[in-house]
Amino acid sequence: MKNFGALVIKFLILSSVSNYAFASKLDLATHNSLIQKLESASGVGWSDAMLLQTNMAYRLAGLYAERARILSMDEEGRGEQIHAKKIAADRAKSVSILNKVLKSLDKETRGPALLQIAHLHILQGQPKQALAIFAQIEKSPAQYDGRTLALVEVQLGDVAFSRGELPQAKTHFEKALKIKENPRRGYCQFRIAWVNYTQGDTALAEKQLVQLLKTPQNFTSPTGVLEISFQEEVSHDLALFMAKNKITDSNLNALSSLSPENSRKKNLIFLASELDRTAQKIAALKVWKMIGSTVITFADQLERQIQVTRIEYDLGHKNGVIDEMQRSIALLKNEACVKNDECVVATQNLRRVLTDWAKAEERAPSAEVLLAFQIYVMSIDDAEIAYWGATAAYNRQQFATAFKFYDRTILLLQNIQKKSETQKKMFEGSLLGAIEVAELAKNPELRLQAYKKYLEVNPEGIKSNEVRYLIAHWYYEKNDYAQAMTAFVAIVNNPKMPMELRQKSGDLALDSEVLLKNETAIEARALQLAQALPAKKNEYLSVYRKSILNQSAAILNQAQTATYVSHLKKLDSIELKNFLPLEAKQVVKNKIELAYRLQDIEILSKNAKLYLTLKPLTVEERLMAMHHLAWIAEIRMNFKEALSLLYKMKPESKHLADYHLKIATLKELANENPTAAYENFIALSNNQVKRAFAAYQIVIFSKNPMKAYKKYESLLSHNQPLLSSAGIFVFEKSNSPQIFKSMMARKAVRNSFNGQLLSHSVLLKELSTLQSEISKAKLKGRSDNSLKKTLVMRNSMLKKLETLANRAIKQKDTSMQLIYLASVSDENSRLAKEILALPLPRGLKPNERAEYQAQVQTLVTPYQTQADAIKQKTKELWQQAIEQNSLQVLGETRVAKNKPGSRLAEQEVAFLRASAGRLGLATDLFEKISEQQQKTLSEAKSLKEKLQADPFNVSDLAKLKNLQVTLKSGPMVAYLDSRLSVIKSSGSGLKRGKN
């Protein structure tokens, strides 16, 4: 309700304009000049003479009042305070002058003067004096003109209205209307309408204002001037009144048509706003839409759009809000909004709609409010709204959408250098919120984006350490172990990171290396982590040690010599004190294996010896090390040392037989008697082939070969070559006919070289006997009978010798052919010589003597001819034997001293040499074989020395084996053959078996 002072001032100004119109055209300086002149003209004391000059006094009073008004408006309306004293003095002077001249004024002038005095009292804060004047005029209507009386009624009506005395107010306004001189008839009707409105009769009030506006003369002053401001006010209040009633299209059209041009849109906007304020949302929406259909400015259009959006929200039209919000934003993005304060306000109002909506649905946001947030945030840079949008999306569990809102918030805040506390919290909250919703969305790529964004824009944020860890863990989860490892290691190496995260990162960095299956990298990483994280040093060193062992295992499963070399070098540089006992033992064991494969005897020997010092060792582990050391001794051909080591071993029962066989072999190679070891082997083994060999060796090394042969003959019978060798060896030692008979009874032996030696030994013995008999059967020429007898005997012996030769020829027995034929030739020649050497018979005459000699020559010629022919044939046979090496085996057997058959071969060679001598052959075949034997022995010795320095020279091993075959060194041949077989079966390296 309007107050009394304001109403009275407004009324008095309107009612006094005509009296003081001249003053408004004068400035302060002019007023001062006029007042000074009037004061000089009338005198300072205001004498009665001056008072008679009423017009001058009346004008001076007006000048004082106007000057007070001008002073009050000084300094943009602050003059009342600045010039308070001057203003009060001028107003007091004006009242004083007017009071003094009242009695002299006529009826038409007195009323306006009293109204002016009342006005000045009000301005001075003296309303009672003003009311007293109004009451005075009302009591004495006959003394005042109709215009004054009408204005007083209007004034009293306003006072009553301001006091809430509505009936009295209405009475006063109605009285005023009855006075025909009333210059404010329109105003009275206006006030009556207000009384009705205030009393609740809004429809009547609205109707009265419509009627008032339809009468233009109600807005025309007595001077004929259109009072536009009053018309604007009435049209405005019509909008207010209409807001209380039902809105129809005709009402709206009336308001639009009755409003002054410059007030029309304002009135419609005001009506829409008032309807909105009074919760008449549908009516308000109708008005706003009507406003949109009229030609209005951009600012009005913008306001209208925002208001429509607000009303749609108030009506609960969610989809309508979305549509209107889009239209509002389209206007706000218009070029007209650039540097436009009204657009700023409009944005704030639109924002308020959205925030109100969001608060209303805070617990359960709808899809529509979330869409509204998206529409707003896409077009308007508002970090707070974006943040709230993220919250709404989060509450709807639309985590991917929430992420976009958080990302928008971050983008808008990240470049603000000096953030407020709220902005700081919002910034950090958005970064962490983005991480949270990305995780809830179960979108790995979104998570990584959130993590990286946090570190990009807030590298020193309160959660930056955790985020760095999360990034590393993200790669770990994605099986990108290389990236994960790099990120985890960076955390470990950052001393500013919390120790808990560094330790977790250390564990996962190592896990990543393990999953990458690079044991070399695991080793290096574990060692690095042990140094970087002392609290977990033992744990990482354990992994380091395990990695080394794993590398060894992997490398040992390969066949790459270069890898063996580098890893052995690494292992050899490791200090075993850093390893637990069992681990240290495994390291040494791996070194042993690598060295064995690489044929690095020095490292193998060193580590095998070291292994034996480690504790605890199982029986098998001790045996392994001992086997290696024994093997080293073997390949260095230090067989005595190998034996010494082998004696220290306690093999399992299942390997005991082979153990004794090995002992026996080494004893032979060490030139020791292996008999006991072979006997142990035979007792333990079921291998008939090896048992036969062992039996053979026992016979060879026995002090009583005959006894040993008989004991093991049945076992030897499983291997005929061994049996024949053993038999001939025993025969050579014993010359036992029983052995001979037993041997020759076996077809396999008879057809063997050993059988041939045995049979030749008997034949040669018979030949020796026959030759002895021949040599004793001398020709006796004492008488013809004696000569004839002895000659017949010699021929008979020659016949026997020839028979033996023919049998050897028939049997193609080269050796015996050469021996027999040489003997036949020799005996024929010797017989011829003996015949020629016989003395001449006594008493022969000279002519008889010549005849006798001719007879003798005839007798000798057949013997000599046969001797020469056989000799020539024998020479040819010798040449053939030499060319075909027919006697090579015999010669080699002969030079293989102490070997089975060597003695018999020696005997046979002696006969052959005698044969060759009788034939006059210059070349000694067997001497060459002996020389070759010596050369072979020398070469074998040299190769042994070389192989001791270079045990794995395959070429030299093969050469030595061939030489040993030639030398008939059985154990050495077997040993060398075994070594070569191992090398061949293991490719470039070795393959260890049970020793």
TITIFI-707435 format. One record per residue (C-alpha): y, x, z. Coordinates in steps of 0.001 Angstrom, whole numbers, padded with zeros to 6 digits, always signed. Layout:
N
YXZ/...
! end
This chain:
995
+000000+000000+000000/+003384+001321-000978/+005684+002196+001945/+008942+000568+002711/+011164+003616+002157/+009820+004278-001306/+010162+000679-002354/+013722+000369-001080/+014827+003627-002659/+013301+002621-005950/+014974-000786-005788/+018376+000560-004742/+018345+003121-007500/+017565+000445-010040/+020179-001925-008618/+022941+000698-008321/+022686+002309-011706/+025443+000204-013178/+027878+001045-010387/+027342+004738-010470/+026301+005405-013998/+029307+007624-014493/+028252+009963-011720/+024931+010927-013332/+026817+012472-016177/+028735+014868-013944/+027478+018198-012715/+027995+019600-009212/+031094+021609-010102/+032771+018552-011624/+031928+016503-008531/+033427+019138-006309/+036585+019228-008421/+036967+015423-008467/+036331+015085-004752/+038865+017822-003998/+041493+016112-006118/+040848+012653-004609/+040873+014109-001118/+044230+015815-001853/+045672+012650-003313/+044656+010417-000417/+045329+012816+002389/+043086+014312+004926/+043424+011660+007662/+042649+008637+005554/+045787+006696+006558/+046084+002967+006107/+048152+003560+003019/+045265+005294+001402/+042840+002585+002364/+044953+000218+000395/+044000+002186-002658/+040537+000602-002643/+039399+001669-006099/+040112+005303-005308/+038242+005077-001965/+035338+003250-003578/+035104+005954-006209/+035340+008753-003672/+032485+007197-001667/+030418+007140-004829/+031247+010783-005536/+030122+011822-002060/+026847+009952-002419/+026209+011391-005878/+026994+014921-004769/+024467+014519-001955/+021877+013401-004528/+022622+016379-006764/+022314+018777-003825/+018976+017217-002787/+017566+017953-006245/+018595+021622-006123/+015929+024359-006157/+013290+022118-007713/+013628+019370-005136/+013927+021545-002093/+017638+020841-001706/+017059+018358+001167/+016048+021305+003298/+018347+023948+001851/+021531+021824+001878/+020623+019437+004699/+023977+019669+006476/+026082+019259+003353/+023983+016344+002186/+024176+014595+005565/+027971+015110+005681/+028507+013702+002194/+026330+010677+002895/+028105+010041+006189/+031492+010263+004448/+030328+007845+001784/+029087+005310+004393/+032266+005684+006389/+034526+005041+003404/+032463+002085+002248/+032498+000489+005706/+036281+000848+005863/+036906-000708+002465/+034400-003584+002806/+036901-006095+004134/+039224-005432+001284/+036518-005937-001335/+036035-009212-003155/+032808-011206-003148/+031384-009595-006357/+032024-006072-005104/+031188-006452-001437/+027496-007060-002031/+026845-003905-004108/+028847-001901-001546/+026637-003116+001327/+023529-002381-000727/+024882+001163-001282/+025444+001585+002457/+021875+000369+003132/+020591+002835+000565/+022405+005744+002216/+021023+004740+005633/+017521+004823+004232/+018107+008277+002727/+019324+009464+006078/+016233+008100+007806/+017956+005057+009311/+015865+002064+008068/+016916-000219+010920/+020568-000057+009874/+019517-000873+006312/+017486-003894+007443/+020370-005082+009547/+022583-005089+006469/+019934-007048+004517/+019696-009570+007370/+023486-009844+007526/+023682-010726+003808/+020775-013195+004066/+022510-015026+006973/+025814-015371+005122/+024910-016202+001519/+028230-017858+000876/+030039-014534+001291/+028073-012778-001453/+027428-013211-005115/+024095-014487-006461/+023045-011110-007839/+023374-009502-004392/+021503-012330-002732/+018687-012045-005245/+018417-008298-004758/+018347-008689-000959/+015472-011186-001244/+013642-008748-003435/+014337-005997-000924/+013144-008096+002001/+010065-009051+000029/+009232-005378-000478/+009756-004708+003232/+007459-007567+004206/+004875-006439+001650/+004968-002926+003026/+004362-004320+006502/+001446-006417+005290/+003308-009650+005805/+002110-011058+002518/+003159-014711+002866/+006675-013710+003856/+006775-011204+001010/+005718-013881-001469/+008371-016261-000077/+011135-013701-000505/+010080-012934-004108/+009890-016629-004935/+013418-017175-003439/+014708-014341-005586/+013231-015964-008684/+015131-019169-007901/+018469-017352-008079/+019528-017393-011684/+021686-014252-011327/+018581-012282-010309/+018594-009136-012461/+014950-008295-011414/+013022-011383-012345/+010263-009415-013956/+009986-007263-010886/+009672-010334-008657/+006840-011697-010769/+005243-008272-010628/+005433-008244-006838/+004089-011767-006508/+001093-010694-008603/+000600-007792-006214/+000653-010191-003265/-002038-012311-004908/-004066-009192-005756/-003770-007967-002213/-004828-011338-000903/-007929-011165-003093/-006972-013499-005857/-007430-010765-008433/-008032-013094-011361/-004685-014868-010753/-002960-011546-010256/-004421-010276-013553/-003307-013464-015324/+000223-013161-013889/+000585-009575-015123/-000680-010525-018572/+001916-013292-018724/+004600-010903-017439/+003806-008364-020150/+003842-011040-022826/+007535-011776-021958/+009605-008820-023233/+012876-010053-021595/+011316-009380-018219/+011646-005676-019085/+015214-005818-020401/+018140-004878-018133/+021330-006934-017988/+022864-004373-020267/+020079-004985-022818/+018196-001723-022226/+014367-001925-022324/+012951-000666-019040/+009976+001224-020475/+008951+002815-017181/+008677-000620-015535/+006691-001908-018452/+004371+001127-018200/+003931+000534-014488/+003051-003142-014951/+000554-002345-017717/-000964+000338-015549/-001348-002113-012635/-002834-004648-015017/-005596-002103-015662/-005992-001777-011919/-006260-005527-011456/-008692-005883-014353/-011000-003388-012651/-011543-006056-009975/-012571-008685-012452/-015109-009184-015189/-014410-007006-018201/-014524-008710-021542/-013601-007608-025008/-010586-009994-024948/-009410-008485-021661/-009670-005014-023067/-007865-006020-026219/-005088-007637-024126/-004651-004484-022078/-004557-002366-025206/-002057-004630-027004/+000237-005285-024005/+000462-001638-022959/+003378+000407-024315/+002316+002742-027097/+002544+005855-024977/+000632+004228-022102/-002113+002441-023941/-004770+005160-023842/-003787+006172-020347/-004240+002628-019122/-007623+002368-020776/-008670+005704-019316/-007379+004592-015929/-009323+001339-016186/-012477+003199-017142/-011983+005595-014274/-011285+002792-011821/-014361+000911-012948/-016350+004088-012574/-014879+004661-009123/-015758+001136-008045/-019330+001541-009331/-018869-000806-012284/-020648+001708-014472/-021581-000525-017367/-018049-001919-017624/-016623+001576-017325/-018980+002790-020055/-017771-000089-022260/-014138+000893-021730/-014829+004525-022426/-016577+003694-025641/-013611+001564-026635/-011351+004508-025944/-013529+006617-028254/-012982+004159-031071/-009214+004493-030878/-007139+007309-032228/-006787+009615-029264/-006026+013269-028729/-008733+015900-028369/-008002+016148-024648/-008451+012392-024218/-011586+012466-026307/-012952+015265-024154/-012106+013442-020947/-013603+010251-022303/-016835+012100-023244/-017186+013706-019842/-016597+010387-018141/-019171+008653-020319/-021640+011381-019394/-020878+010870-015743/-021287+007102-015997/-024575+007441-017834/-025760+009577-014931/-024461+007073-012374/-026324+004326-014195/-029514+006370-014034/-029779+006557-017820/-031440+009984-017953/-031897+010070-021685/-028361+008763-022069/-027079+011622-019953/-028939+014069-022193/-027384+012575-025315/-023852+012440-023874/-024147+015916-022432/-024976+017251-025870/-021896+015492-027263/-019782+016836-024401/-020937+020362-025043/-020286+019957-028756/-016648+019142-027872/-016453+022022-025410/-017637+024395-028141/-014856+023144-030436/-012184+025645-031423/-009642+023419-029675/-011163+024527-026366/-010205+028165-026841/-007863+029062-023970/-007513+025400-023073/-007173+024573-019382/-008206+020979-019946/-011489+022229-021359/-011990+024322-018250/-011542+021196-016129/-013825+019226-018417/-016491+021909-018131/-016225+021763-014370/-016609+017983-014450/-019612+018172-016727/-021054+020838-014478/-020550+018510-011512/-022575+015824-013254/-025417+018284-013725/-025290+019656-010191/-025190+016160-008699/-028216+015263-010785/-030020+018420-009763/-029314+017814-006062/-030518+014231-006335/-033816+015459-007791/-034023+018674-005855/-037463+017995-004434/-038956+016490-007586/-036902+017392-010662/-037575+015332-013752/-038227+016600-017244/-034831+015170-018243/-032839+017108-015669/-034652+020262-016736/-033739+019518-020337/-030131+018966-019238/-030140+022403-017629/-031477+023907-020839/-028815+022197-022963/-026036+023305-020636/-027218+026870-020174/-027757+027425-023888/-024106+026754-024595/-022152+027564-021444/-022171+030881-019649/-022779+029779-016090/-025040+032031-014063/-025261+029645-011134/-026354+026722-013302/-028910+028947-015002/-030201+029946-011572/-030479+026298-010492/-032203+025508-013766/-034797+028165-012931/-035332+026506-009546/-035826+023112-011183/-038301+024544-013691/-040104+026321-010864/-040425+023080-008890/-041884+021442-011993/-044285+024384-012323/-042910+025099-015797/-042958+028779-015106/-042331+030046-018638/-039190+027880-018783/-038140+029093-015346/-038488+032639-016644/-036003+031905-019441/-033487+030507-016948/-033852+033551-014723/-033485+035809-017734/-030272+033993-018681/-028956+034368-015144/-029686+038094-015213/-027958+038476-018565/-024800+036766-017291/-024644+038753-014057/-025815+042201-015078/-022501+043343-016553/-020360+042194-013633/-019339+045438-012004/-018133+044046-008686/-020361+041179-007741/-019663+038872-004853/-022247+038582-002120/-023425+035331-003653/-023710+036910-007073/-025603+039843-005633/-028115+037529-003977/-028404+035451-007127/-028876+038574-009269/-031621+039993-007082/-033139+036547-006676/-033261+036045-010444/-034906+039400-011012/-037542+038700-008388/-037827+035068-009450/-038518+036134-013030/-041340+038324-011749/-042751+035530-009614/-042741+032873-012342/-044125+035321-014895/-047020+035938-012534/-047471+032207-011877/-047388+031561-015626/-050347+033926-015930/-048658+035489-018922/-049211+039270-018856/-046569+040014-021491/-044010+037938-019595/-044849+039819-016412/-044290+043190-018043/-041007+041954-019495/-039906+040837-016029/-040888+044134-014451/-039092+046201-017067/-036001+043997-016933/-035777+044528-013179/-035762+048300-013519/-033505+048218-016558/-030654+046312-014910/-031322+047036-011239/-033020+050426-011004/-032023+050851-007363/-032857+047276-006360/-034529+046537-003052/-037823+045899-004836/-037548+048625-007463/-040316+050692-005897/-042732+047778-005812/-041820+046894-009402/-042588+050393-010598/-045973+050062-008977/-046491+046637-010566/-045730+048047-014022/-048328+050748-013549/-050797+048169-012262/-050068+045945-015271/-051264+048661-017640/-054275+049193-015378/-055174+045489-015586/-054813+045598-019391/-057296+048501-019525/-054570+050767-020879/-055652+053474-018512/-053697+056261-020182/-050382+054421-019679/-051421+053297-016212/-052326+056811-015181/-048985+058189-016372/-047073+055492-014474/-049105+055920-011279/-048669+059693-011355/-044899+059257-011710/-044947+057179-008521/-047049+059751-006713/-044668+062531-007704/-041600+060596-006559/-040909+061572-002913/-038485+058632-002575/-041305+056148-003054/-042941+054656+000080/-046007+056630+001086/-048174+053528+001012/-047365+052950-002667/-047768+056636-003462/-051221+056630-001934/-052239+053414-003703/-050907+054875-006948/-052822+058060-006331/-056070+056134-005946/-055455+054078-009088/-054289+057115-011089/-057604+058718-010279/-059454+055498-011073/-057700+055445-014446/-058831+058977-015174/-062370+057991-014207/-062268+054971-016503/-061001+057204-019316/-064213+059187-018788/-062544+062559-019062/-064080+064620-016312/-061821+067597-017004/-058785+065376-016503/-060356+063849-013380/-060816+067322-011950/-057206+068336-012620/-055831+065003-011407/-057829+065048-008180/-056618+068550-007400/-053015+067588-008163/-053260+064503-005945/-054763+066531-003125/-051657+068703-003179/-049210+065801-003579/-050762+063567-000882/-051915+065765+002034/-053028+062751+004085/-055731+062029+001489/-056455+065625+000629/-060093+065543+001717/-060766+062364-000226/-059263+063757-003433/-060964+067115-003001/-064239+065237-002741/-063502+063623-006116/-062461+067015-007472/-065779+068510-006445/-067745+065556-007768/-065883+065811-011071/-066874+069418-011465/-070483+068484-010823/-070243+065586-013273/-068793+067889-015896/-071669+070264-015372/-074177+067449-015743/-072532+066212-018934/-072271+069682-020433/-075890+070439-019592/-076867+067350-021561/-075142+068782-024609/-076157+071650-026836/-072849+073383-027393/-072855+077054-026606/-069061+077352-026627/-068843+074602-024010/-071476+076341-021922/-069473+079549-021966/-066162+078002-020917/-067712+075869-018193/-069738+078739-016785/-066572+080770-016651/-064862+077935-014772/-067724+077545-012311/-067875+081279-011737/-064192+081266-010760/-064622+078482-008170/-064736+079388-004489/-067762+077767-002903/-066047+077580+000486/-064150+074538-000837/-067446+072690-001331/-069764+070985+001100/-073124+072731+001508/-075060+070375-000757/-072278+070424-003350/-072060+074207-003228/-075793+074366-003785/-075474+072134-006856/-072631+074253-008250/-074763+077380-008000/-077717+075536-009484/-075579+074475-012451/-074398+078047-012904/-078017+079149-012933/-078875+076621-015614/-075875+077495-017780/-076490+081209-017445/-080130+080661-018347/-079200+078737-021478/-076599+081314-022418/-079077+084153-021760/-076521+085699-019416/-078992+087595-017279/-076408+089193-015003/-074825+085892-013933/-078243+084266-013769/-079587+087007-011518/-076505+086991-009286/-076575+083227-008781/-080331+082969-008353/-080083+085492-005538/-077090+083625-004120/-078988+080350-004308/-081738+081764-002127/-079162+082442+000617/-077961+078814+000703/-079237+076339+003240/-081046+074084+003319/-083399+074680+000407/-086472+072659-000460/-089668+074367-001537/-089001+073353-005128/-085453+074740-004992/-086683+078085-003659/-089340+078181-006336/-086732+077460-009012/-084590+080417-007971/-087607+082684-007569/-088922+081667-010980/-085618+082629-012520/-085614+086017-010864/-089227+086562-011880/-088379+085503-015394/-085511+087999-015500/-087858+090730-014372/-090326+089676-017057/-087885+089700-019930/-086669+093069-018741/-090359+094049-018799/-090189+095026-015160/-093566+093476-014523/-094052+095002-011088/-090860+093339-009830/-091894+090087-011458/-095204+090334-009584/-093428+091078-006345/-091313+087924-006729/-094262+085852-007815/-096195+086832-004687/-093393+085340-002593/-093792+081929-004192/-095979+079210-002787/-096661+076883-005682/-097978+073375-005318/-101718+072969-005538/-101472+071410-008999/-099815+074578-010297/-101966+077052-008385/-104350+077845-011247/-101517+078687-013629/-099916+080704-010864/-103011+082946-010607/-103211+083237-014381/-099600+084364-014382/-100377+086891-011668/-103279+088211-013666/-101207+088544-016843/-098440+090376-015049/-100944+092680-013390/-102300+093630-016783/-098780+094213-018094/-098034+096258-014975/-101240+098278-015546/-102876+096853-012437/-106368+095417-012069/-106120+091662-012604/-109735+090849-011729/-109098+089019-008456/-106340+086880-010007/-108559+085960-012961/-111387+085074-010602/-109015+082801-008654/-107934+081185-011883/-111498+080519-012979/-112231+078948-009620/-109222+076612-009839/-108865+075773-013555/-110687+073305-015735/-109339+074761-018983/-112433+076225-020650/-110493+078213-023226/-108374+079924-020596/-111333+080355-018276/-113247+082139-021077/-110301+084444-021603/-110147+085143-017874/-113884+085902-017826/-113446+088305-020732/-110644+090107-018932/-112773+090361-015794/-115527+092030-017827/-113074+094465-019401/-111554+095492-016059/-114785+095428-014060/-116281+098568-012583/-119658+097131-013407/-119168+095472-016788/-122869+094658-017154/-122899+092674-013932/-119659+090910-014779/-120943+090074-018248/-124103+088520-016971/-122112+086509-014412/-119723+085039-016966/-121887+085066-020117/-122252+081269-020110/-118470+080857-019754/-117855+083403-022508/-120212+081559-024796/-117467+078937-025237/-115513+081548-027202/-117673+083631-029571/-115026+086237-030435/-114454+086905-026749/-118179+086950-026147/-118748+089518-028906/-115876+091688-027661/-117179+091558-024111/-120701+092241-025295/-119801+095268-027391/-117671+096558-024503/-120665+096318-022155/-122974+097845-024749/-120638+100784-025185/-120666+101292-021424/-124407+100768-020918/-126102+101258-024289/-128360+098463-023136/-130956+097286-025656/-130994+093998-023779/-127321+093500-024456/-127783+094526-028048/-130623+092123-028494/-128697+089334-026812/-125652+089927-028960/-127445+090261-032241/-129366+087100-031541/-126111+085194-032029/-125314+084527-035671/-121578+084396-034998/-121740+087833-033464/-123912+089240-036229/-121386+088123-038823/-118426+089547-036927/-116895+092983-037047/-118215+093619-033569/-121701+092673-034739/-121324+095115-037598/-120365+097881-035175/-123384+097098-033047/-125793+097109-035994/-124194+100286-037407/-124643+102001-034082/-128417+101434-034314/-128555+102419-037954/-126578+105561-037300/-128900+106437-034464/-131872+106023-036805/-130073+108095-039430/-129465+110849-036969/-133164+110895-036110/-134153+110984-039777/-131660+113744-040515/-133029+115691-037583/-136574+115325-038943/-135465+116375-042422/-133731+119423-041094/-136884+120445-039251/-139126+119965-042312/-138531+123387-043834/-140255+124330-047185/-143079+126797-046669/-143782+128942-049701/-146479+131161-048169/-148992+129408-050228/-149066+126753-052822/-150698+124355-050407/-148071+124886-047797/-145295+124452-050288/-146848+121408-051735/-147397+119845-048330/-143891+120425-047115/-142397+119346-050429/-144294+116083-050291/-142996+115544-046734/-139402+116186-047763/-139648+113837-050699/-141026+111180-048419/-138054+111598-046060/-135656+111488-049003/-137324+108311-050074/-136640+106770-046666/-133045+107858-046858/-132676+106400-050319/-134200+103148-049115/-131559+102914-046346/-128830+103624-048894/-130135+101002-051297/-130224+098444-048447/-126594+099242-047555/-125686+098886-051224/-127455+095580-051390/-125644+094377-048243/-122308+095669-049593/-121891+097556-046370/-119182+099977-047411/-119301+102157-044348/-123071+102628-044364/-123120+103087-048141/-120726+105978-047795/-122731+107505-044958/-126184+107007-046498/-125237+108075-050018/-123499+111197-048800/-126560+112014-046758/-128905+111363-049761/-126753+113541-052019/-126566+116233-049406/-130309+116247-048723/-131173+116340-052454/-128838+119243-052989/-130121+121032-049872/-133733+120547-051057/-132882+121992-054473/-131269+124963-052854/-134193+125504-050557/-136635+125396-053516/-134568+127923-055394/-134459+130101-052317/-138255+130290-052035/-139601+133869-052510/-141608+134769-055678/-145307+134723-055271/-146863+138137-054851/-148547+139841-057698/-146662+138105-060472/-146257+140061-063557/-142876+140243-065098/-143783+137814-067833/-145298+135513-065161/-142278+135860-063065/-139991+134433-065815/-142400+131589-066365/-142473+130884-062617/-138716+130765-062421/-138614+128416-065375/-141061+126117-063575/-139024+126262-060391/-135908+125389-062279/-137651+122442-063809/-138655+121316-060357/-135140+121689-058904/-133197+120060-061697/-134022+116411-060801/-132955+116928-057193/-129702+118577-058139/-128984+116064-060843/-129560+113204-058428/-127415+114928-055792/-124576+115336-058211/-124814+111778-059503/-124895+110298-055998/-122043+112529-054934/-119939+111332-057829/-120801+107718-057063/-119975+108230-053398/-116615+109743-054284/-115857+106652-056342/-116863+104440-053445/-114551+106411-051146/-111669+106038-053548/-112327+102326-053771/-112513+102015-049961/-109262+103864-049582/-107516+101723-052144/-108847+098487-050632/-108346+099600-047001/-111928+098674-046398/-112136+101030-043461/-108701+100214-041989/-110039+097919-039247/-112652+100489-038317/-110043+103200-038126/-107686+101054-036062/-110493+100056-033725/-111293+103691-033267/-107766+104659-032259/-107450+101673-029852/-108774+103722-026979/-110687+101966-024207/-110762+098763-026223/-114030+097019-026999/-115697+098687-029980/-113523+101808-029948/-116386+104096-028896/-118773+102730-031516/-116000+102936-034058/-115409+106536-033085/-119101+107299-033616/-119128+105611-036987/-115920+107361-038055/-117536+110688-037178/-120362+109951-039623/-117849+108886-042251/-115800+111991-041747/-118995+114068-042168/-119708+112134-045326/-116259+112832-046664/-116649+116478-045714/-119917+116795-047616/-118167+115329-050642/-115328+117803-050299/-112628+115060-050026/-109271+116599-049146/-107632+113454-047610/-108659+112362-044119/-108188+108631-044150/-108751+108294-040423/-106308+111007-039610/-103659+108984-041362/-104639+105954-039305/-104335+108021-036152/-100950+109228-037224/-099958+105630-037958/-101235+104675-034523/-099042+107293-032889/-096116+106150-034917/-096796+102543-033893/-096981+103532-030259/-093690+105380-030555/-092007+102435-032263/-093393+100064-029644/-092000+102206-026860/-088594+102370-028514/-088527+098608-029053/-089453+098010-025419/-086475+100060-024326/-084177+098129-026677/-085485+094805-025473/-084904+095748-021879/-081221+096078-022764/-081199+093100-025145/-084033+090820-024054/-083211+088010-026470/-083224+089929-029732/-085651+087736-031628/-086048+090224-034438/-087041+093030-032084/-089373+090740-030157/-091160+089812-033389/-091394+093451-034424/-092804+094470-031076/-095305+091650-031186/-096567+092848-034597/-096853+096401-033318/-098781+095205-030268/-101133+093248-032524/-101749+096487-034421/-102301+098275-031140/-104648+095503-030032/-102660+095025-026823/-103863+091517-026036/-101809+090689-022909/-098621+092106-024387/-099188+090183-027608/-099715+086991-025616/-096608+087692-023543/-094438+088366-026586/-095837+085399-028446/-094974+083181-025481/-091416+084444-025421/-090950+083882-029131/-092438+080386-028864/-089979+079505-026095/-087068+080737-028165/-088185+078820-031252/-088762+075590-029325/-085323+075735-027670/-083354+076478-030843/-080549+078898-030161/-081286+079243-026477/-084145+079070-024073/-086367+076479-022626/-087621+077120-019159/-091085+075956-018199/-093218+076433-015142/-093881+080100-014597/
! end
